Amino acid sequence: MNEFLRAKTNNSLGKAFQETLELLEWPILCNQLSTFATTPQAKIQSKDLLIPCDITNSRKSLDETLEMGTLDEVIDGGLSLLGINDIENIILRCFKGGTASGEELLQIAETLRTARRLRRQIDDPLNRPVISSLFQGLTTLPQLEKLLEFGLEEGGRIADRASEQLSRTRLLLNSLRSERREYLQDLTRK
């Protein structure tokens, strides 16, 4: 009987909470907030934003917002999230043994470079303790970023400089193509 009353009370509270959110027009507010998001991931998360469940979480969110607002005013041109790509599906595919295209690898390198830049701009525990704590577990992998950028050209093509053997093979291939072209031209003339 106690479980039935508890379930009914929880169900009633859940229904009352949903009605309160609708009266506050929370879904409309979240949708409006998502229009200010600069990354696709933030747009999605903003639309499905949950209202903080207690005063502690509300204060933490407010502190994060205030610190970010102050930081945005201090940085020339504001804080930019340009360069953050949605790499979740690429990482999951690779984790499952799949491969990433050259363009996808460049997206990963760009995201790593942007994460490193944002970390330098934001991470200041004395002046911004709340948002600096968000970067505690973030690894930016600068060696991987450099390796990807060194080994790939714009468009995702593997650069000749990525491997000495690749460079030699491409030179040989180009030489063979030239020889074949010259041979065909000679045949055409005859």
N, C-alpha and C positions, 0 to 999 in steps of 0.2 A: 504494500500500500504506500509506504514512504517513497519508493522508487517511482510509482505512478504520479504522486503529487509533485515530486522533484522534476520529473519530465514535463509535466503539465505547466509548472511554474517557469521552467526554462523555456518552454515553447511560447508561453505568454510573454515572457521578457523579450525573447527574440522577435516576436511579432510587434511588440511595442517599440522595440529598438528600430525595426525596419520602418514603422510608421513615422517615428521621429526623424529618421534620415530623409524620408520622403517629404515631410513637412519642412525640413531645413533645405530641401532641394539639393541634397548632397550629390546625387548623380550628375545634376546639371553643373554644379560647382566643379566637380572632378573633370567633366568634359571640357569646361572652360579652361581649367588649369592646364589640361593636356595641349591646348593650342600654343602655350608658351614653351613647351618642351622642345629641345633642339635635336634630340636623338630619337630614332624610332622606338627604342626600348623605353625611354622615359615617357613617350606619348602613351604607350600601352599601359605602363605602370600607373601613370597619372589618372587614366580613365577608371582603373580598378582600385584606386586608393582607398584604404580602409581608414576609418576614423579612429584616432587613438583611443585605446580602451581605458586609459587611466591618466591621471594628472601628470605622472612622471614621464610617460611617453609624450604627452602633449608638450610639456616643457622642453624635453630633449629636441623634439621637432622644431619648436619655436627657436631654441638656441642655434640649431643648425641653420635655420633660415636667416636669422639675424647675422650670424658669422659670415655666411655666404654673401648676403647683401652688402655687408661692410667690405668684404674682399673684392667684390665686383666693382665697387666704387673706387677702390685703391688702384686696381690694375688698369693701365691705359687700354682703352677700347673694351674694357670689361672682360670677364672670365669667358673664354671660348671653349666649347666642347667639340669644335670642329675637328674631325679626325678620329672620332670614336665610331667604329664600325660594329655592326651586330655580328660577332664572330662565334656566337654560341653554337650554331648548327655546324660550322666548320670544325670547331673543337670536338664536338660530339662525334662527328663522322670520323675524324682522325683517331679519337679515343677508341672507336669500335674497329679500327684497323683499316679505315678508308683513307683516301688521299685527298689532298687539297690542290687546287689548281694554282698556277703561278699568280694569278690575280688575287685569289683568296689569301695566299701567303703574303702578298703586298698589303692587303687589308689588315692582316695580323700585325705586320711590322708597323703600319701607320697607327694602329690602336695602341701598341706598346709605346711608341714614341709620344703619343698624346698623353698616355697615362703617366709617363715619366715627367712630361712638362707640367701636367696638372698637379702632380705630387710636389714638384718644386714650388709651384705657385701657392698651394694651399697649406702644405705641411709646415705648421708653426705652432707647436704645442703651447707656447707662452701666450700668444695673442689669439689663437684659434683652437682651443683645446678640444672642442666638441667635434668639429669637422676634421681636425688632424687625427683624431682617434679612428676615423673611418679608413685611414690609409695604413693602419698598423699591419694588416695582413697582406697588403698589396705587394706583389712581386712584379717588377717591370721588365725583367729579363733583357737588359741592354745588349748582352752578347748575342742572343737570338735575333734581336732586332737588326743588329749590324750584319750578322750573317745573311739574313734574308735580303736586306737592302744591297749587300755586296753581290750576292749570287743571282739577283733578278733585275731585269731591266723594266722600264716602264711598259705596262701592258702585260707583265707577268712572264715574259720570255726569259729563259735561263740565259744569263750572260756568259760570254766566252770566258771571262775572267773567273768564273765559278770553278772551273776545273781545267787544268792544263791538257788533259786528255780530250775533253770536250772541244777545247780551242783547236787542237791539232786535227781532230776528226772533222770539224766544220771547215777548216782550211782545205783539207783533202777533198771534202765533198764539193766545195766551191771550185776547186781546181778541176775536178772531174767533170763538173757541169760545164765549165768553160771549154774544156777539151771536147766534150760531146757537142756543144753548140758550134764550135769551129769545124768539127768534122762534118756535121750536118750542113753547114753553110758551104763547105767545099763540095759536098755531094750535089747540092742544089746548083752550084755554079757549073759543074761538069755536065 
